Amino acid sequence: MARQLDILALEPFYGGGRRNMLETLVHYSKHRWTVLKLPPRRIERRLTAAAHWFAEQLTRHWVGRVDLLFTSEAMNLADLYRLMPQLMKKPSVVYFHDNQLPHPSSTSDSPLEMANLNTATAATEIWFNSMFHLRDFLARASALVNRHPELLSHNPMPSLNGKSHLMRPPVDFTPIQEALMRSGQVARKKRGIFVDTRDANVQLLNAALGTILRRGEKLDLTTVGPVEDLDQTLSRTTLPENDEAAHVKAMLASGIFLSTKNAPAADYRGIRAMAAGCWPIVPATGVYPELIPSKIHAATMHDGTPHGLTGKLQDAWHVEQPVGYEDELADILGQFDPMTACTAMDDRVEQLCKPTAQRTQPADTRR
């Protein structure tokens, strides 16, 4: 039986999906975790300064054992290694929730655009929350390397390809199960819409929902996230972003989970909403083709235009929904089950903590 490992987790941007994932991982993992964290404010500041703050804290206060370092892409790992070279002796995993690499077509020249590339190069392994994100990261990294000829003599791409792995984030469905046990199934509102406005295309949301209201349709809107740019004529209930119990209650009462996010790498609230029984209406971009059963892609995915989104919403209310997708949905949600996802991560960190000659590679899932 593998020994229990001591994992030091440094999270510079502890909020939202990052917080949810790390809390769930620590709870279900069989290993011992020590978590140091900073609040989720200004990712560019975290990339610049987080390594210095964590190095100072560890130098002053850390006396524990470390078998593996676990952090996210909000950390500049190369900077941390320069400040604490003793950590380089331990294997490291960087979990990419998102990435700040420029788009392949970009011609910008910001000093921060190299931070994620340096972090990925310094890590033992880099894990991604979706196959879309893994491929998008490698495409952006390759374009960035090609724009900087000085990197081509030591091209990091072969190494990055080899150390990149898909590791689905654990999503805790327990709050849904507990809410159902306490209160039973809440009467679901067919026209109830649950929307996460963080990083959403609010202009698209305003245009589509405004069109629906002008057509005489009724809405029962619940939002989580910023509402400053949301049309004030849209009647809504706005929930605090950290009130997970209220989110679950609203999901169980809503007929639709609606997203207007532009090519997101992940959507943990979308996963939870589908587990709670919401019908998804989402863009045909980013992670969503992986999250939505293939049998209902055409019925659930909009094209990012007000007309297309309006049509999908009205179809969900007035057209009979497809059947026969439930088994595929269960298989998809099962990949995010905490025991499944955390066991995969536990097994992998055990492999990484073995001597190099004994390590094995995880199965290739990039088809």
N, C-alpha and C positions, 0 to 999 in steps of 0.2 A: 504494500500500500504506500502511495507517495506521501512524503512528509508534508506537513502544513507549512506553507511558505509565508514569509513576511514581505508584504508588498507596500511600497511607499507610493501613494497617489498624490500628485500635485495638480490641482485644477485651478487655473487662473481665471476662469470665467464660469463660476459656479451658479448656474441659473437655468431655468427652462428645461429643455431636453437633456442638457449635459448633467444637470443636477439629478433629474429623474433617473437617468441611466446609471450614474455612479452610485446613487443611493441604493438602487435595486441590485446592482452588481455586488456591492459590499454586503448587503443583507443576505443574498443567496449564495455567495461564494463560500467555499470550504476553507479558504486561506485567510490569514490575518491581514487586515488592511489598516494602514494609518493614512488619514486623509488630511492634507493641508489645502486651504482654498482661499480664493479671493472673490469678491462679489462681481457680478457680470456687468462691468462698465467699460465701454470704449475698447473694443478689441485691439485697436492700434496701440493703445497705451499698454495693454497686457503684453503684446508681442515685443514691445520696447523694454518694459520695466519688470515684468513678472519674474524673470529668471534672477534678477538681482535681489528682489524681495525674498523669494524662496531660499536663495543661497544664504542670505543673511540670517533668516530664521533657522535654517538647518545648522549653520555654523555655530550659532549661539546656543541652540536648545536641543538638537537631535542627539540622542544617545542610544537609539534602538538599532536593531539589526535590519538590514535590507537585502533581500534576495533578488528583487526586481523593482524597477522604477516604472510607474505607469502615469502618463500624463496625456494632455490633449494638444491639438494643434495650436491652441491659444498660447502655448509655451514656446519660446525660442530655445529649443533643447541644446543647440550648439553653444549658445551663450551660457546656459546653465553648466555645461561641461567645462567651459573655460574657467568659470568661477569655482566649480567643485570637481576637479579632475578625478577625484576618487570615485565618483559615481560612474565613470566610464568603465570601471571594472565589472559593473553589473549589467545584465541584459535590460533592455528598455523597450517599452511598447508605447507608441503614440497613437491615440484613438482620434481619428479625423471625423469630428461631427460635421464640420464644414471645412472650407479652405479659402484662403485669402490670395491664392495665386491669380494673376490676371488672366482674362479670357485669351484663348490662343490668338485672336485677331488684334489684341491690344498692342499699342506702341508706347505705353506709359513707361516711366523709368523711376518709379518710387523705390526708395531703399528698403521699404517693408515688403515689397513683392518677393524678395528672396527668402524671407523668414521661414515660411512653410517648407520651402525646398531644402534649406539648411537643416531644419528639424527632421525632415524625412530622411535625409542622408545620414544624419547622426544616429538615428534610432536603430535598434536591432530589428524591430518589425514595425510596420505601420498597418493599422486596422481601419477598415472603412465600414460605415453603417449601411451602405447599399452598393449594389453593383454599379448603378449609375454613377455614384460618387467616386468609386474606385477608378472607373474608366475616365471620368471627367478630370480627375486629379492627374492621372498619367498623361492625358492629352495636353493639359495646361502646363505641366512640368516639362514635357518634351518641347513644347513651343517656346517656353522660357529659356531653356538650355540652348536652343537653336538661335535665340536672339542674342546670346552672350557667348561669342566665340571663345572667350578665355575658359569657359567651362567644358568645351568639347574635348580638350586634351585629357581630361579626367571625367568623361561623360558619366554622370550618376544614374542614367536611365536603366542600364541593365541591372544594377543593384536594386533600384527602386521597384522595378518589375518583379524581382525575385522576393522582395520582402513585403509586398502589398497583399493583404488578405481581407476577404469579406468576413466580418464578424457582426452578425445582427445584434443590435442593442436589446438588452432585456427590457421588456415593458411589463410593469406589474399590473395584472388584471384583478388583483385581490379587491381593490376598492369597488369594482363593479359587482363582484360576487357578494361582497359584504352588504352593499346597498340593496341588492335583490333579496338577500336573506332577511334584512331588517324590514323592508317595506313591500317586498314583492315587486312585480313589474308595474312601474308607473304608467298611467295611461299615456300612450305615445301620441303626440300631436303630429298629424300628417304634414302640416305646414310649418311645423317647428324646424328651425334651421340653426345649427350650431356652427359658428364661424370663429376661427382663430385668425385675428387680424395682424398678428406679429409677422412682419416681412411679407404681408399680402399686397396684392395689387388692389388698393382701396378704390382707385379710380374705376377699375373694371367692376368692382363690387357695387359701387354707387350707381353706375350706369345700368347694370342688369337689374338690380333690385328696384331702382326707380322705374324702369320700364314695366316691370311686373305690377307695381302698385298702380301705374297709370292704366293698366289693362283691367283694373278692378279686382285683382287677386289679393288675398290677404296673406300676411306674413306674421310669423311669431319668431322673432330673431333674438338669438342669444349670442353675445360676443365675448371673446376673451382676448385681451391685448389692447393696444392703443386705439383710441376712437377719435382723436383730434381731427383727422381728415375724413371721417365717415360722415355722410350726408346727415345733417341734424334732423331732417324730416323723417328719417327712418326710425320708427319706434323700435326700441330694443331693450333687452336686459343685459347689462354689462357686468361681468364677473371679474373679481380680482385674479390676476395671473397665478397667484400662489394658492388659491383655494381649490385644491384638487377634489375635495368632496363635493363642492358645488358644481364643478365641471362634470363629474360623473353623473350627478343627479340630472343635470341639463341634457347630457348625452342620452340618458335612458328615456327622457321625455321627448326628445327631438326625432323627427322623421328623417332629417337629412343632415349630413356633415358636408359643409361647403368649403372648398379651398380655392383661393385665387393666388396662391404662392407661385412664384416664377421659378420653375426647375429646382425645387428644394432637394437637398441631399437626403433628408429624412423627414418624417412627420409623426412623432410619437402620439400627438393628440388625435391625428387621423386614425392611427392603429387602434387606439383606445375607443374611439367613436364607433368604428366598425365592429369591435368586440362587444360594444354596448347595443348594437343592433341598428345603428344609423345607416341609411343608404348614402353612399358617397357620390358627390358631384365634384370632380377634381380636374385639374389641367392634365392634358395628355403629355406631360413633360416630367423631367426629374425622376424622382423615386416612384411616382404613382403607377406607372405600368407594372412595377414589381409588386405593388401592394394590392392592386385590384385584380380579382379573378378575370382571366382572359375572356370568359364567356360574357362578361358584362362591361368590357372596355367600351364598346360602342354606345352603350346606354348611359354610362357614367362620366365619360371623359369629354370635357368641352375644349374648344379650340382657342380659348383665350380672348375671344371677342364678346362684346355685350350680347350680340344676337345669338351666338352659340351657347353662351351660359344661360341666357333666358330660356332658350329652347329646351336645354337639358333639365332645368328646374321644372318647367311646366310639363314636360313629358313624365317626370317622376310623380307628378300629382294626377295626371289625367290618362296616362297610358299604363297598361298592365306591365309590371316589372318582369324581367326575364326570370326563369326558374332554373334550378339545376346547377347553381354555382356554389352552393353551400359547402360541399366537401372541399372544393378548391380553396375557398375562403378559410376554412378551418386549417388546412395545411399551411397557408400563408401565415395566419396568426400564430400557428404553432411554432414557427421559427423564432418568434419573439417571446415565447413563453419563458419566464425567468429561469426555470430549472434547465430547460434546453439550452438557452443562450449562455447562461452563466457556467454550465458544465463545459460547454465548448471552450469558453475563455479560460476556465480553470485548467482544463487539459492542456491547452496551448502554453500557458505560462509555465506549467510543469515541464514541458518539453524544452522551453527556452532556458530554464534553470539547470538543465542537465549539461554535462560537458559537451562541447561542440561536436565531438565525434559521435555522440549518442543521440543527437537531435534528429527528428524526422520532420518532413514538411507536411502541412495539412493538405487534404485533398484539394485539387484544383477545381474551383467553382466558377471559372470565368467564361464558361460557354455561353 
